[in-house]
Amino acid sequence: MDVAVIGGGIVGAAAAAFLAEAGAEVTLAEQTEIGAGASGRNSGAVQHPFDPVLASLHEETVAIYRELDAPGTDAFPLDRPPDGLISLAPDPALLEAFAEDVRRELPELDAQLLAPAELAELEPGIADGMHGCRTETAWAVPPAAATQALADRAGAAGARFAGWPESFELDAAVTLVTAGPWTPGVVDPTGRWTPIEPVWGVVADVELEQPPRHVLEEAGIPDLADALGAGEAAPQLFSLVSADGRHGLGSSFTSEQPDEGSIARALVERGKRFLRGIGPVRATRACARPVSADGRPLIGRLAESLYVCAGHGPWGISIGPASARLVADLILGRETAVAPELDAARFRLT
């Protein structure tokens, strides 16, 4: 079987690896370079999406990453317990409602409310007056590491790579589109099929006096997937991920490609409400998150010999590889099942 995989992000790289390892002849096509979009320019946190429908994908993705950490390799550093995620808010009521939901739907995440004094002991750099909720999830990682590791795995299994700066044509028995926010334009150049849209974000790499041991984020960020999918405006919110001596400050949400400098300055000002000692901005990066109309990915067949795996929003590196495994199994004719809430057929291609 010949399979053309269109898009060299985390999902495309993983799908190419799984398909090639199963014996398919795979060409992975990317218009720029592996991990050029959100898969290589994200904030750098593998964490639970707090959505029960996506929970099994996250668990399987973590297991896939641990395979990349096989003895004798240094591909991807996920060989440790979670660093932990601390959600922050000046109003404890927001965190109490969040903790209640997590305890009811995802008790394995062990939601623990933290008063300001407890929070200060756990993370001394957090600003005074903040309340927290710690959950047993989140690994701070180099943003592009997983994508590159999976692309290397695909290449080792025999997958071919095509793309910029060369021009090329593909003639394959099966096409799998994994082009992130650009997926609709690849699937349907007429512009009539638009269940996925780009939502841009900026990450500012900043200096920190006292880097946190946990991944930090403002309360409310997990709820944004639904809001963004519904096309609602989203505010700038605080998040901070420290990995490999780099400290990524976010988060912003715009429908158009942003001015990175001005957004970064705004993120620093907001960040100072939550964390002391935020220093100058060293660098910025922007990417477009692939947000679906209902906030969940599209996985499966759209038409004869045409498959899609895209629309993961902010959760690409947290659930993308397991999504790729699902769609690869569908293409290979293996017995597998995609939850109706994730089946690409829910957005019919006409």
C-alpha positions as CSV (number, residue, x, y, z in Angstrom):
1,M,0.0,0.0,0.0
2,D,1.2,3.5,-0.9
3,V,0.2,6.2,1.6
4,A,0.8,9.9,1.2
5,V,0.9,11.8,4.5
6,I,0.4,15.5,4.0
7,G,1.8,17.6,6.9
8,G,5.0,17.1,8.9
9,G,3.8,18.0,12.4
10,I,3.5,15.7,15.4
11,V,0.5,13.8,14.0
12,G,2.0,13.4,10.5
13,A,5.4,12.2,11.8
14,A,3.7,9.7,14.1
15,A,1.4,8.4,11.5
16,A,4.2,8.0,9.0
17,A,6.2,6.0,11.6
18,F,3.3,3.7,12.5
19,L,2.4,3.1,8.8
20,A,5.9,2.5,7.7
21,E,6.6,0.1,10.6
22,A,3.5,-1.9,9.5
23,G,5.0,-2.3,6.0
24,A,3.2,0.5,4.1
25,E,5.2,2.5,1.5
26,V,4.9,6.0,3.0
27,T,5.8,9.5,1.7
28,L,5.6,12.3,4.3
29,A,5.1,15.6,2.5
30,E,5.7,18.9,4.3
31,Q,5.7,22.4,2.7
32,T,8.5,23.8,5.0
33,E,10.2,21.6,7.5
34,I,9.3,19.0,10.1
35,G,7.7,20.6,13.2
36,A,7.5,24.0,11.5
37,G,4.1,24.8,13.0
38,A,2.5,24.3,16.4
39,S,4.2,21.0,16.8
40,G,7.6,22.7,17.1
41,R,6.6,26.1,18.4
42,N,4.2,25.3,21.2
43,S,4.8,26.2,24.9
44,G,6.4,22.8,25.6
45,A,3.9,21.0,28.0
46,V,2.6,17.5,27.6
47,Q,-0.5,17.5,29.8
48,H,-3.9,16.0,30.3
49,P,-6.6,17.8,28.3
50,F,-9.1,17.5,31.1
51,D,-11.6,16.0,28.7
52,P,-12.8,12.4,29.5
53,V,-13.3,11.8,25.8
54,L,-9.6,12.5,25.2
55,A,-8.2,10.8,28.3
56,S,-7.3,7.5,26.7
57,L,-5.5,9.3,23.8
58,H,-3.4,11.2,26.3
59,E,-2.6,8.0,28.3
60,E,-1.5,6.2,25.1
61,T,0.5,9.2,23.9
62,V,2.5,9.2,27.1
63,A,3.1,5.5,26.6
64,I,4.3,6.2,23.1
65,Y,6.7,8.9,24.3
66,R,8.1,6.5,26.9
67,E,8.9,4.1,24.1
68,L,10.9,6.9,22.5
69,D,13.0,7.0,25.7
70,A,14.2,3.4,25.2
71,P,17.5,2.5,26.8
72,G,20.5,3.8,24.8
73,T,18.5,6.7,23.2
74,D,18.2,10.3,24.2
75,A,15.2,11.1,21.9
76,F,12.6,12.5,24.3
77,P,12.8,13.2,28.0
78,L,9.6,11.6,29.4
79,D,11.2,9.0,31.7
80,R,10.0,10.6,34.9
81,P,6.8,11.2,36.9
82,P,4.7,14.2,35.9
83,D,6.2,17.6,37.0
84,G,2.7,18.6,38.1
85,L,0.3,21.3,36.9
86,I,-0.7,24.2,39.2
87,S,-3.7,26.2,38.1
88,L,-3.7,29.7,39.6
89,A,-6.3,32.3,40.5
90,P,-6.7,35.1,43.0
91,D,-10.3,33.9,43.6
92,P,-10.4,30.4,45.2
93,A,-14.0,29.9,44.0
94,L,-12.7,29.3,40.5
95,L,-10.3,26.6,41.6
96,E,-12.8,25.0,43.9
97,A,-15.2,24.4,41.0
98,F,-12.3,23.2,38.8
99,A,-11.1,20.8,41.5
100,E,-14.7,19.4,42.0
101,D,-15.0,18.7,38.3
102,V,-11.6,16.9,38.1
103,R,-12.3,14.8,41.2
104,R,-15.6,13.7,39.7
105,E,-14.5,13.0,36.1
106,L,-10.8,12.3,36.4
107,P,-10.0,11.3,40.0
108,E,-6.6,9.8,39.0
109,L,-5.3,13.4,38.5
110,D,-5.6,13.9,42.3
111,A,-6.7,17.5,42.4
112,Q,-5.4,19.3,45.5
113,L,-6.4,22.8,46.5
114,L,-3.6,25.0,47.8
115,A,-4.0,28.1,50.0
116,P,-1.6,31.0,49.5
117,A,0.8,29.9,52.2
118,E,0.9,26.3,50.9
119,L,1.4,27.6,47.4
120,A,4.3,29.9,48.5
121,E,6.0,26.9,50.1
122,L,5.6,24.7,47.0
123,E,6.6,27.5,44.5
124,P,8.2,30.5,46.2
125,G,8.2,32.6,43.0
126,I,4.4,32.8,42.7
127,A,3.0,36.2,43.5
128,D,1.4,36.9,46.8
129,G,-2.4,36.4,47.2
130,M,-2.7,33.6,44.7
131,H,-4.6,30.4,45.3
132,G,-3.8,27.2,43.5
133,C,-4.9,23.7,42.5
134,R,-2.3,21.1,41.8
135,T,-3.1,18.1,39.5
136,E,-0.9,15.1,38.8
137,T,-0.2,15.8,35.2
138,A,2.1,17.9,32.9
139,W,5.7,17.3,31.8
140,A,7.8,20.3,30.7
141,V,9.6,19.3,27.4
142,P,11.5,20.9,24.6
143,P,8.7,21.9,22.1
144,A,10.0,20.2,19.0
145,A,11.7,17.1,20.5
146,A,8.8,14.7,20.2
147,T,8.0,15.6,16.6
148,Q,11.7,15.2,15.5
149,A,12.0,11.9,17.4
150,L,8.9,10.5,15.7
151,A,10.1,11.7,12.3
152,D,13.4,10.0,12.9
153,R,11.5,6.8,13.8
154,A,9.5,7.1,10.5
155,G,12.7,7.5,8.5
156,A,14.3,4.5,10.2
157,A,11.2,2.5,9.2
158,G,11.6,3.5,5.5
159,A,9.3,6.5,5.1
160,R,10.3,8.9,2.4
161,F,10.2,12.7,2.9
162,A,9.2,15.2,0.3
163,G,8.8,19.0,0.4
164,W,10.4,22.4,0.3
165,P,12.5,23.5,-1.4
166,E,11.7,20.8,-4.0
167,S,8.5,20.7,-6.0
168,F,6.9,17.3,-6.2
169,E,3.8,15.3,-7.2
170,L,2.3,12.4,-5.2
171,D,0.3,9.5,-6.6
172,A,-0.7,7.3,-3.7
173,A,-3.4,4.7,-3.1
174,V,-4.3,6.5,0.2
175,T,-4.0,10.1,1.3
176,L,-3.9,11.1,4.9
177,V,-4.1,14.8,5.6
178,T,-2.4,15.9,8.9
179,A,-1.8,19.5,8.0
180,G,-3.0,21.1,11.3
181,P,-4.9,24.4,10.7
182,W,-4.3,24.2,7.0
183,T,-6.1,20.8,6.7
184,P,-9.3,22.2,5.2
185,G,-7.4,23.9,2.3
186,V,-5.7,20.6,1.5
187,V,-8.8,18.5,1.7
188,D,-11.1,20.9,-0.1
189,P,-9.4,23.8,-2.0
190,T,-12.9,25.2,-2.9
191,G,-13.2,26.4,0.7
192,R,-16.6,24.8,1.5
193,W,-15.3,22.4,4.1
194,T,-14.1,24.4,7.1
195,P,-14.4,22.5,10.4
196,I,-10.9,23.6,11.4
197,E,-9.5,27.1,11.8
198,P,-6.2,28.6,12.9
199,V,-6.1,30.2,16.3
200,W,-2.7,32.0,16.7
201,G,-0.7,32.0,19.9
202,V,2.6,33.7,20.9
203,V,5.1,32.3,23.4
204,A,7.7,34.7,24.9
205,D,10.9,33.1,26.1
206,V,11.8,35.2,29.2
207,E,14.4,35.3,31.9
208,L,13.3,34.2,35.4
209,E,14.8,34.8,38.8
210,Q,13.3,31.7,40.2
211,P,12.0,29.1,37.6
212,P,9.1,27.0,38.8
213,R,9.3,23.2,39.2
214,H,5.7,22.8,38.0
215,V,3.9,23.8,34.8
216,L,1.9,26.9,35.7
217,E,-1.3,28.2,34.1
218,E,-4.1,30.6,34.9
219,A,-7.4,29.0,35.9
220,G,-9.7,28.7,32.9
221,I,-7.2,27.7,30.2
222,P,-8.6,24.1,29.9
223,D,-12.0,25.5,29.1
224,L,-10.7,27.4,26.1
225,A,-10.9,24.5,23.7
226,D,-14.6,24.6,23.7
227,A,-14.7,28.4,23.5
228,L,-12.3,28.6,20.6
229,G,-14.1,25.8,18.8
230,A,-17.3,27.8,19.1
231,G,-15.6,30.9,17.6
232,E,-15.7,32.9,20.8
233,A,-13.2,35.6,21.6
234,A,-10.6,34.5,24.1
235,P,-8.5,36.7,26.5
236,Q,-4.8,36.6,27.0
237,L,-4.1,34.2,30.0
238,F,-1.0,33.4,32.0
239,S,0.9,30.2,31.5
240,L,4.6,29.3,32.1
241,V,6.6,26.2,31.1
242,S,10.3,25.8,32.0
243,A,12.3,23.2,30.2
244,D,16.0,23.0,29.3
245,G,16.8,26.4,30.8
246,R,14.1,28.1,28.7
247,H,11.0,29.7,30.1
248,G,8.0,29.9,27.8
249,L,5.5,32.5,28.8
250,G,2.0,32.5,27.3
251,S,-0.8,32.4,26.4
252,S,-2.6,34.4,23.6
253,F,-5.4,33.6,21.2
254,T,-6.0,35.5,18.0
255,S,-7.7,34.7,14.7
256,E,-5.0,36.6,12.7
257,Q,-1.3,36.2,12.7
258,P,-0.2,38.5,15.6
259,D,2.5,41.1,16.1
260,E,4.8,39.0,18.3
261,G,6.5,41.9,20.0
262,S,3.4,43.6,21.2
263,I,1.8,40.4,22.3
264,A,4.9,39.4,24.2
265,R,5.0,42.7,26.1
266,A,1.3,42.2,27.1
267,L,2.1,38.6,28.2
268,V,4.9,39.9,30.4
269,E,2.7,42.4,32.1
270,R,0.0,39.9,32.7
271,G,2.5,37.3,33.9
272,K,3.7,39.7,36.6
273,R,0.3,39.3,38.3
274,F,1.0,35.6,38.9
275,L,4.8,35.2,39.1
276,R,7.6,37.4,40.5
277,G,10.9,37.9,38.8
278,I,9.9,37.8,35.2
279,G,12.8,39.4,33.3
280,P,13.4,40.5,29.7
281,V,12.1,38.7,26.7
282,R,14.9,36.7,25.0
283,A,12.9,35.6,22.0
284,T,9.4,35.1,20.7
285,R,7.7,32.5,18.6
286,A,4.2,32.2,17.1
287,C,2.1,29.3,15.8
288,A,-1.4,28.6,14.7
289,R,-3.3,26.1,16.7
290,P,-5.6,23.8,14.6
291,V,-9.0,24.4,16.4
292,S,-12.0,22.4,15.3
293,A,-15.6,23.6,15.4
294,D,-16.4,21.6,18.5
295,G,-12.9,21.6,20.2
296,R,-12.1,18.0,19.5
297,P,-9.9,16.4,16.8
298,L,-11.2,14.9,13.5
299,I,-9.9,11.3,13.1
300,G,-10.9,9.0,10.3
301,R,-12.1,8.6,6.7
302,L,-13.7,11.5,4.8
303,A,-14.0,9.9,1.4
304,E,-12.8,6.9,-0.6
305,S,-9.0,6.7,0.1
306,L,-9.0,10.1,1.9
307,Y,-8.4,10.2,5.6
308,V,-7.8,13.1,8.0
309,C,-6.3,13.4,11.5
310,A,-6.2,17.1,12.6
311,G,-8.0,19.7,14.7
312,H,-6.2,18.9,18.0
313,G,-6.2,22.6,19.2
314,P,-3.8,23.2,22.0
315,W,-3.4,19.4,22.7
316,G,-1.4,18.3,19.7
317,I,1.7,17.0,21.6
318,S,-0.5,15.7,24.4
319,I,-2.8,13.4,22.3
320,G,-1.5,13.6,18.7
321,P,0.6,10.4,18.5
322,A,-2.3,8.2,19.8
323,S,-4.6,9.9,17.3
324,A,-2.1,9.0,14.6
325,R,-2.1,5.4,15.7
326,L,-5.8,5.2,15.4
327,V,-6.0,6.6,11.9
328,A,-3.0,4.4,10.8
329,D,-4.9,1.3,12.0
330,L,-7.9,2.4,10.0
331,I,-5.9,2.8,6.9
332,L,-4.2,-0.6,7.5
333,G,-7.6,-2.3,7.9
334,R,-6.9,-3.3,11.5
335,E,-9.7,-3.7,13.9
336,T,-10.0,-0.4,15.8
337,A,-12.7,2.0,16.8
338,V,-12.8,5.8,16.9
339,A,-15.2,7.4,19.4
340,P,-18.2,9.1,17.6
341,E,-17.2,12.4,19.2
342,L,-13.8,12.2,17.3
343,D,-14.9,10.6,14.1
344,A,-14.0,12.9,11.1
345,A,-17.3,11.9,9.5
346,R,-19.2,14.1,11.9
347,F,-18.1,17.0,9.6
348,R,-19.4,15.7,6.3
349,L,-17.3,16.4,3.1
350,T,-19.7,17.3,0.3
